[in-house]
Amino acid sequence: MKHSILGLLSILILISCGSTEQAFKSTNSANNATNGYWQQHVDYTMAIDMDVNNYQYKGTQKLVYTNNSPDVLNRVYYHLYFNAFQPGSEMDVRSRTIDDPDRRVGDRISKLQPNEIGYIKVNSLLQNGTSVSYKTVGTVLEVLLDKPIQPGEKVTFNMDFDAQVPVQIRRSGRNNAEGVAFSMSQWYPKLAEYDDEGWHADPYIGREFHGVWGDFDVKLTIDKDYVVGGTGYLQGEPNETSDKKTYHFIAPKVHDFTWAADPDYIHDTFQMPNGPTLHFYYKSTLDKVYLDNWKKLPADTALLMDFFNEHIGEYPYDQYSVIQGGDGGMEYAMSTLITGKRKYGSLLGVTAHELAHTWFQFLLASNESKHEWMDEGFTSYISNLAMHSLNGNKNSNPLSGSYRGYYALANSGVEQPLTTHSDRYASNRVYGAAAYSKGAVFLAQLGYVIGDDNLDKTIKKYYQDFKFKHPKPFDIIRTAERITDFELDWYFTDFAQTTNTIDYGISSVDGKKITLERIGLMPMPIDLTVTYTDGTTEDFYIPLQMMRGEKPTSATIINDWAWAMPTYSFDAKKVVKSVEIDSSQMMADVDRTNNVFTK
């Protein structure tokens, strides 16, 4: 997704047999970071019949649910996301009462007429052939089971439902501002996730999603003039009957299923050598300048995918689709929906960001409702590096925008810690700066702490250990600890769980003696550049004592600095002319005015 961040930041923005129950129940080797891990599994089989005239559809859903947890489940919950697009919904009220409403939403939901709202109405629900009791509560279906689901047990739920596609307001909907007929994300009754923290049946208020890993088999019947693209692999050519045709998609090892449709879609493909087929869907009615941009996009998208494959890990699916639709940019399984009337730099930038989400959230499937910075921030980090590479590496710090966004947040007086649930931020501005800017800085600054080479190794190891799983925030730090053998819990604690800030300064310079001071509460190791009066320079590295190690460096390593000591002094080799703390500016010091001393 894309957000405005405090007016400063513009975002450019396996298990190899993971589709089986046994894969998710299996234990890993003693060296694997995920030893003892379990996760639930779903198999969806759905048949959908869409009426393009009244924007309504009927659906049947067979869901085979495998309880891989050690717990007995007495209830289950489904998300009914389309119910958010009704006057008086939590999304509607929150949008009208938050200090800075998303301009795309505003009060639009409150003004929807009955034929414009969204809904999903469950008509019947069976558990292993027996009716169960259920109740719709806003965007959540609460289900009291006929019989508890035992650990290791599989149950089959059969559901009939009716639904209406809302006027396009946020992510999903019909007839968006660019005229795309259907942007169908979060459109089906979606089983909520259950993990070692319990159920995650959050209402749909404004933010993003969390889902159960599984396999999807979807048959979509729609007017024969419509072109459809999205998640999954198309099984042969669509079957036509009178005025409709049926698309059949199979999507293995995903935790969501999205599609879009329009009668005016152009469908282009780009086959990557030894890689997936890239699909591009965009309206033929676009102005020529935009059509030309979409024609240029495939080759650069392939370069982006090559970058992410190299710097994170191999993309595991056989296809990926970039689809005009939605209301900005939003990531989905094997696909993204983006708006298409953009200058080329913007079109490529949003594609880079949403494509990067394939790794940071769709393969490393963190709970983005609770840990939004893990997907938005990490995605911003790697997509900025990718765009930097495509643009010829012309910027000395491709993350400078993220740092500026974080500094504005840290000095604003309204920052909330990254442990804040995404719906509980006081404002959209604070959410945006925390999720995108501070999240990106978290990863970039980790490179400052452990060394860039170690960060590269950490990202690749994190992907290898946690793809097709649900990693949690501390998993990235534990991965870095395994790579480096450092102690790094202090970094996670202060930067992610508090609003403590980093502020180091140069207290005094007297001949050869240099005295530094720690002003902020957050500890950090220090890179220091000293220029002597004879014109020579020397780099020093001051390890942080509680880190129990030193990053690889060519600098002169001097004594550790214990955090509780407010000052640190040492004697340089010669008379000092000037001193600078962190000349790379990759340490997120919130006040750099005291980082340089010159006689």
C-alpha positions in Angstrom: 0.0 0.0 0.0 1.0 3.6 -0.4 0.6 6.4 2.2 1.7 10.0 2.6 4.1 10.2 5.5 4.3 13.5 7.5 4.5 15.4 4.3 8.1 14.3 3.8 8.1 10.8 2.5 6.8 9.7 -0.9 6.8 5.9 -1.1 7.8 4.5 -4.4 6.2 2.5 -3.3 9.0 -23.8 2.5 8.3 -25.7 3.0 8.7 -27.3 -0.5 5.6 -29.4 0.2 3.8 -26.8 2.2 0.5 -27.6 0.6 0.2 -30.8 2.7 -0.8 -31.2 6.3 2.3 -33.3 7.1 4.7 -30.6 5.9 3.3 -28.1 8.4 3.4 -30.6 11.2 6.9 -31.8 10.6 9.8 -30.7 12.8 12.9 -29.2 11.3 16.5 -30.1 11.9 18.2 -29.0 15.1 19.9 -26.1 13.2 16.6 -24.7 11.9 15.3 -21.5 13.4 11.7 -22.8 13.2 12.1 -26.0 15.3 8.7 -26.9 16.8 6.8 -24.6 14.6 3.2 -25.4 13.5 0.6 -23.6 11.4 -3.0 -24.3 10.2 -3.9 -25.3 6.7 -6.9 -24.7 4.4 -8.1 -26.1 1.1 -10.6 -23.9 -0.6 -12.8 -25.1 -3.5 -15.1 -22.3 -4.7 -17.5 -21.8 -7.6 -18.6 -18.2 -8.3 -21.3 -16.9 -10.7 -21.0 -13.2 -11.3 -23.8 -10.9 -12.7 -21.9 -8.0 -14.2 -25.2 -6.0 -14.6 -26.1 -5.8 -10.9 -22.6 -6.5 -9.5 -23.9 -9.4 -7.4 -22.6 -12.9 -7.3 -23.5 -16.3 -5.8 -20.9 -18.6 -4.4 -20.4 -22.1 -3.0 -17.4 -22.8 -0.9 -16.0 -26.1 0.3 -13.2 -25.6 2.9 -11.2 -28.4 4.3 -9.5 -27.2 7.5 -6.6 -29.0 9.1 -6.1 -28.2 12.8 -2.3 -28.6 13.1 -2.4 -26.9 16.5 -2.1 -28.7 19.9 -5.5 -27.1 20.9 -9.1 -28.1 20.8 -11.1 -25.6 18.7 -14.7 -24.9 19.8 -15.3 -22.0 17.4 -14.0 -20.7 14.1 -14.3 -17.3 12.5 -14.6 -16.1 8.9 -13.7 -12.6 7.6 -16.5 -11.0 5.6 -14.5 -8.0 4.4 -17.1 -6.6 1.9 -19.4 -5.8 4.9 -17.0 -2.9 5.7 -18.4 -0.9 2.8 -21.8 -0.2 4.5 -22.9 3.0 6.2 -22.3 2.8 9.9 -19.6 0.1 9.6 -16.4 0.4 11.7 -14.5 1.4 8.6 -17.0 4.1 7.9 -17.1 5.5 11.4 -13.4 5.4 12.0 -12.8 7.2 8.7 -15.2 10.0 9.8 -13.7 10.4 13.3 -9.9 10.0 12.8 -8.0 13.3 12.7 -6.7 12.8 9.2 -9.1 10.6 7.2 -7.7 8.8 4.1 -8.9 11.0 1.3 -9.9 7.9 -0.7 -12.4 7.0 2.0 -13.4 10.2 3.8 -17.2 10.0 4.3 -17.9 8.1 1.0 -19.0 4.9 2.8 -21.7 6.8 4.7 -23.2 7.9 1.4 -23.5 4.6 -0.3 -27.0 3.5 -1.4 -28.3 0.0 -1.0 -27.3 -1.0 -4.6 -23.8 0.5 -4.0 -22.8 -1.1 -0.7 -20.7 -4.3 -0.3 -21.9 -7.3 1.5 -21.3 -11.0 1.9 -24.4 -12.9 3.2 -23.9 -16.5 4.4 -27.0 -18.5 3.6 -25.9 -21.9 5.0 -22.9 -23.4 6.7 -22.3 -27.1 7.4 -19.5 -28.8 9.4 -19.0 -32.3 8.1 -22.6 -32.3 6.7 -24.2 -30.9 9.9 -25.6 -27.4 10.2 -23.8 -25.1 12.7 -24.8 -22.0 14.5 -23.3 -18.7 13.2 -23.8 -15.0 13.5 -22.6 -12.1 11.4 -21.0 -9.4 13.5 -19.8 -6.6 11.2 -17.0 -8.0 9.1 -16.7 -11.2 11.1 -18.8 -14.4 11.0 -18.8 -16.0 14.4 -19.3 -19.8 14.2 -20.1 -22.1 17.1 -19.0 -25.6 16.0 -21.2 -28.7 16.0 -18.3 -30.7 17.4 -14.9 -29.3 18.6 -12.0 -29.8 16.2 -9.4 -32.0 17.8 -5.6 -31.5 17.4 -4.6 -33.1 14.1 -8.2 -33.4 12.8 -9.5 -32.3 9.4 -13.0 -31.0 9.0 -15.0 -29.9 6.0 -17.1 -26.8 5.9 -19.6 -26.3 3.1 -21.0 -22.8 2.6 -23.5 -21.1 0.3 -23.3 -17.3 0.1 -24.5 -14.3 -1.8 -22.5 -11.1 -2.2 -22.5 -7.6 -3.8 -19.4 -5.8 -5.0 -19.3 -2.3 -3.5 -18.6 0.9 -5.4 -14.8 1.0 -5.4 -13.6 2.9 -2.3 -10.7 1.1 -0.8 -8.7 -1.6 -2.6 -11.7 -3.6 -3.6 -14.8 -2.7 -5.6 -16.4 -2.0 -9.0 -15.8 0.8 -11.5 -12.8 2.4 -10.0 -11.7 5.9 -10.8 -9.9 4.6 -13.9 -12.9 2.7 -15.1 -11.8 -0.9 -14.2 -14.9 -2.9 -13.8 -13.9 -5.3 -11.0 -11.1 -5.2 -8.5 -11.9 -8.3 -6.4 -9.7 -8.5 -3.4 -10.9 -9.9 0.0 -14.1 -10.9 -1.8 -14.9 -14.3 -0.3 -15.6 -15.6 3.2 -12.1 -16.1 4.4 -11.3 -18.3 7.4 -9.4 -16.3 10.1 -6.0 -17.4 11.2 -5.4 -19.3 14.5 -1.8 -19.6 15.8 0.1 -19.9 19.1 -1.4 -16.5 20.0 -5.0 -17.7 19.4 -7.5 -16.4 16.9 -6.9 -13.4 14.7 -10.5 -12.4 13.8 -9.8 -8.7 13.6 -12.6 -6.5 12.2 -11.8 -4.8 8.9 -11.4 -1.1 9.9 -8.7 0.3 7.7 -5.5 -1.7 7.4 -4.4 -4.9 6.0 -4.7 -8.7 6.4 -3.6 -12.0 7.7 -4.6 -15.4 6.3 -4.2 -19.2 6.6 -1.7 -20.9 4.2 -3.4 -23.3 1.8 -4.5 -24.3 -1.7 -7.2 -22.7 -3.8 -9.4 -24.2 -6.5 -11.6 -21.4 -8.0 -14.1 -21.5 -10.8 -15.4 -18.1 -11.9 -18.3 -17.7 -14.3 -18.6 -14.2 -15.8 -19.8 -12.4 -18.9 -17.9 -13.8 -21.9 -16.7 -10.3 -22.9 -14.6 -10.0 -19.7 -10.9 -10.7 -19.4 -9.8 -12.0 -16.0 -6.4 -12.0 -14.3 -5.1 -12.6 -10.8 -3.9 -15.3 -8.4 -3.3 -18.8 -9.6 -2.7 -20.8 -12.8 -5.5 -20.8 -15.4 -6.5 -24.4 -16.2 -6.9 -24.4 -20.0 -9.0 -22.0 -21.9 -12.2 -20.7 -20.3 -15.4 -22.8 -21.1 -18.1 -20.8 -22.8 -21.8 -21.4 -22.4 -24.2 -19.0 -24.1 -23.3 -15.5 -22.9 -20.9 -16.5 -20.1 -17.6 -18.3 -19.7 -16.0 -20.0 -16.8 -12.4 -19.5 -15.7 -10.8 -22.2 -13.6 -7.8 -21.3 -11.5 -5.5 -23.4 -9.2 -3.4 -21.6 -6.7 -1.1 -23.8 -4.5 0.6 -22.6 -1.3 -0.9 -19.1 -0.9 -2.9 -17.4 1.8 -5.3 -15.4 -0.3 -6.9 -15.3 -3.7 -7.5 -12.1 -5.8 -8.8 -11.4 -9.3 -9.7 -8.5 -11.5 -11.9 -8.3 -14.6 -12.7 -5.9 -17.4 -14.0 -6.1 -20.9 -11.3 -3.7 -22.2 -8.3 -5.3 -20.7 -5.2 -5.8 -22.8 -3.3 -8.9 -21.7 0.4 -8.9 -22.3 2.9 -11.5 -21.2 6.7 -11.5 -20.7 8.6 -14.8 -20.2 11.6 -14.5 -18.0 14.5 -16.8 -18.9 14.5 -19.6 -16.4 11.8 -17.8 -14.5 8.1 -17.1 -14.2 5.8 -15.7 -16.8 4.9 -12.1 -16.1 1.3 -11.0 -17.0 0.2 -7.4 -17.5 -3.5 -6.4 -17.6 -4.4 -2.8 -18.4 -7.3 -1.0 -20.2 -7.1 -0.5 -23.9 -8.9 2.8 -23.4 -6.0 4.5 -21.7 -4.4 7.5 -23.3 -1.5 6.7 -25.6 1.1 8.1 -23.1 -0.2 5.6 -20.5 -0.4 2.7 -23.0 3.2 3.4 -23.9 4.2 3.2 -20.2 2.5 -0.1 -19.8 4.3 -1.4 -22.9 7.7 -0.4 -21.3 6.8 -2.0 -17.9 7.4 -5.7 -18.6 11.2 -5.6 -19.2 11.8 -3.4 -16.1 9.5 -5.6 -14.0 11.7 -8.6 -15.0 14.8 -6.6 -13.8 13.1 -6.0 -10.5 12.2 -9.6 -10.1 15.8 -10.5 -10.8 17.0 -8.1 -8.1 14.6 -9.5 -5.5 15.6 -13.1 -6.4 19.2 -12.2 -6.0 18.9 -10.2 -2.8 16.2 -12.1 -0.9 15.6 -15.5 -2.5 14.0 -17.2 -5.5 10.4 -16.4 -6.4 8.7 -19.9 -6.1 5.7 -19.6 -8.4 5.4 -19.9 -12.2 3.6 -16.6 -12.8 3.1 -13.1 -11.5 0.5 -10.5 -12.7 0.6 -6.7 -12.6 -3.0 -5.6 -13.0 -4.6 -2.1 -13.4 -7.2 -1.8 -10.7 -7.8 -0.8 -7.1 -7.1 2.6 -5.7 -3.3 3.0 -5.6 -1.2 -0.1 -5.1 -1.8 -3.2 -3.1 -0.1 -6.6 -3.0 -1.8 -10.0 -3.3 -0.9 -13.6 -4.0 1.0 -13.9 -7.3 -0.3 -10.4 -8.3 -0.8 -6.8 -7.5 -3.5 -4.2 -8.3 -2.2 -0.8 -9.1 -3.7 2.3 -10.7 -2.4 2.8 -14.2 -2.7 6.4 -15.1 0.8 7.3 -14.0 4.0 8.8 -15.2 6.5 6.0 -16.0 8.6 6.6 -12.9 5.6 6.3 -10.7 4.3 3.3 -12.5 7.6 1.5 -12.2 8.0 2.7 -8.5 4.6 1.3 -7.4 5.3 -1.9 -9.3 8.6 -2.3 -7.5 7.0 -1.7 -4.1 4.1 -4.1 -4.7 6.3 -6.8 -6.3 8.6 -6.6 -3.3 5.7 -7.4 -1.1 5.6 -10.9 -2.7 8.6 -11.6 -0.5 7.8 -9.4 2.5 4.3 -10.5 3.4 3.2 -13.0 0.9 6.0 -15.4 1.3 7.3 -14.2 4.6 3.6 -13.9 5.8 3.9 -11.8 8.9 0.7 -10.6 10.5 0.5 -7.2 8.8 -2.4 -6.1 11.0 -0.2 -6.4 14.1 3.3 -6.0 12.6 2.7 -3.6 9.7 6.3 -2.4 9.8 7.6 -5.9 9.0 5.9 -5.9 5.6 5.7 -2.2 4.7 9.0 -1.2 6.1 11.0 -4.2 4.8 9.3 -3.8 1.4 10.2 -0.1 1.3 13.8 -1.0 2.2 14.3 -3.6 -0.6 12.2 -1.8 -3.2 14.2 1.4 -2.7 17.4 -0.5 -3.2 15.9 -2.1 -6.3 14.9 1.2 -7.8 18.3 2.6 -6.9 19.9 -0.2 -8.9 17.7 0.3 -11.9 18.5 4.0 -11.9 22.2 3.4 -12.0 23.1 3.7 -8.3 23.2 7.5 -8.4 22.1 8.2 -4.8 24.7 7.9 -2.1 21.9 6.8 0.3 18.8 5.3 -1.4 17.1 5.1 2.1 17.5 8.8 2.8 13.8 9.4 2.3 12.9 6.8 4.9 15.4 8.3 7.4 13.8 11.8 6.9 10.4 10.3 7.4 11.5 8.6 10.6 13.2 11.8 11.9 10.0 13.8 11.4 8.1 11.2 13.3 10.6 10.9 16.2 10.7 14.6 16.6 7.0 15.1 16.2 6.0 14.3 19.8 3.2 12.0 18.6 5.2 8.8 17.8 3.8 5.5 18.8 5.9 2.3 19.1 6.0 -0.3 16.4 4.1 -2.7 18.7 1.0 -0.6 18.0 -1.8 -2.5 16.2 -2.2 -1.0 12.8 -5.7 0.1 13.5 -4.8 1.7 16.8 -2.5 4.5 15.5 -3.9 7.9 16.5 -3.6 9.1 12.9 -2.9 7.9 9.4 0.2 10.1 9.3 1.7 8.4 12.4 0.9 5.0 11.0 2.5 5.7 7.7 5.7 7.1 9.1 6.0 4.2 11.6 5.2 1.4 9.1 7.0 2.6 6.1 9.8 4.9 7.3 10.7 3.5 10.7 10.2 0.0 9.4 12.7 0.6 6.5 15.2 2.3 8.9 14.9 -0.7 11.2 16.4 -2.9 8.5 18.8 -0.4 7.0 20.2 0.5 10.5 20.6 -3.1 11.4 23.1 -3.1 8.5 25.0 -0.3 10.3 25.0 -2.4 13.5 26.1 -5.8 12.2 27.6 -4.8 8.8 26.1 -4.7 5.4 27.4 -8.2 4.4 25.9 -9.7 7.5 22.6 -7.9 6.8 22.6 -9.4 3.3 23.2 -12.9 4.8 20.5 -12.3 7.4 17.8 -11.4 4.9 18.6 -14.5 2.8 18.6 -16.7 5.8 15.4 -15.2 7.1 13.7 -15.9 3.8 15.1 -19.5 3.6 13.9 -20.3 7.1 10.5 -18.6 7.2 9.1 -18.6 3.6 5.6 -20.1 3.5 5.3 -19.5 7.2 4.2 -16.7 9.6 7.4 -15.1 11.0 7.1 -12.8 14.0 9.1 -9.6 14.7 11.8 -11.2 16.8 12.5 -13.8 14.1 14.5 -11.3 12.0 16.6 -10.4 15.0 17.2 -14.1 16.0 18.2 -14.8 12.4 20.8 -11.9 12.6 22.1 -13.3 15.9 22.6 -16.7 14.4 24.5 -15.1 11.4 26.7 -12.9 13.6 26.8 -14.6 17.1 26.0 -11.1 18.5 23.5 -10.2 21.2 20.9 -8.0 19.5 17.8 -8.1 21.7 18.6 -4.5 22.9 18.2 -3.3 19.3 14.8 -4.9 18.8 13.6 -3.8 22.3 14.5 -0.1 22.0 13.8 0.5 18.3 10.7 -1.6 17.8 9.1 -1.8 21.3 9.6 1.8 22.5 9.9 5.3 21.2 13.4 5.7 22.7 15.6 7.7 20.3 19.2 7.7 19.3 21.2 10.8 20.0 24.9 10.9 20.4 27.0 14.0 20.5 30.6 15.2 20.7 31.0 16.7 24.1 34.6 18.1 23.8 37.9 17.8 21.9 41.1 18.8 23.8 44.3 18.2 21.8 44.2 14.4 21.4 41.4 13.7 23.8 37.9 13.2 22.5 34.8 13.0 24.7 31.5 11.8 23.4 28.1 11.8 25.2 25.0 9.7 24.9 21.9 12.0 25.1 19.2 9.7 23.8 18.1 6.5 25.7 18.7 4.1 22.9 22.2 2.5 22.8 24.3 2.0 19.7 27.8 1.2 18.6 29.6 4.2 17.2 31.5 4.8 14.0 33.8 7.8 14.4 35.9 9.7 11.8 38.7 11.8 13.1 40.7 14.3 11.0 44.1 15.3 12.5 45.7 18.7 12.2 48.2 17.3 9.8 45.4 16.5 7.3 45.3 12.7 7.8 42.1 10.9 8.9 41.4 7.8 11.0 38.2 5.8 11.5 37.4 4.4 14.9 34.8 1.9 15.9 33.5 1.9 19.5 31.6 -1.3 20.2 28.5 -1.4 22.3 29.3 -3.5 25.3 25.9 -5.2 25.5 26.3 -6.3 21.9 29.0 -8.8 22.9 30.8 -8.4 19.5 32.0 -6.1 16.8 30.9 -5.8 13.2 33.5 -6.4 10.5 35.3 -3.2 10.0 38.6 -1.7 8.7 38.4 1.0 11.4 40.5 1.1 14.6 38.6 -0.8 17.2 38.8 0.7 20.7 37.3 -0.1 24.1 33.6 -0.9 24.5 31.1 1.7 25.6 28.8 0.5 28.4 25.3 2.0 27.9 24.8 3.3 31.4 27.9 5.4 31.1 26.7 8.8 29.8 30.1 9.8 28.4 33.0 8.1 26.7 36.6 9.5 26.4 39.7 8.2 24.6 43.0 9.6 23.3 43.5 9.7 19.6 47.0 9.3 18.1 47.6 12.9 17.1 46.2 16.3 17.7 42.6 16.4 16.5 41.2 19.0 14.0 37.7 17.6 13.5 35.5 14.7 14.5 32.3 13.2 13.0 30.0 10.6 14.4 28.6 8.2 11.8 29.7 9.9 8.5 27.6 7.2 6.6 24.4 8.7 8.3 23.0 5.2 8.5 22.6 5.4 12.3 19.2 7.1 12.9 20.5 9.9 15.2 17.6 12.2 15.7 19.8 15.3 16.2 22.8 15.4 13.9 23.7 19.0 14.9 26.0 17.7 17.6 27.6 14.9 15.5 30.3 17.1 14.0 33.1 19.0 15.8 35.6 21.2 14.0 38.2 23.5 15.6 
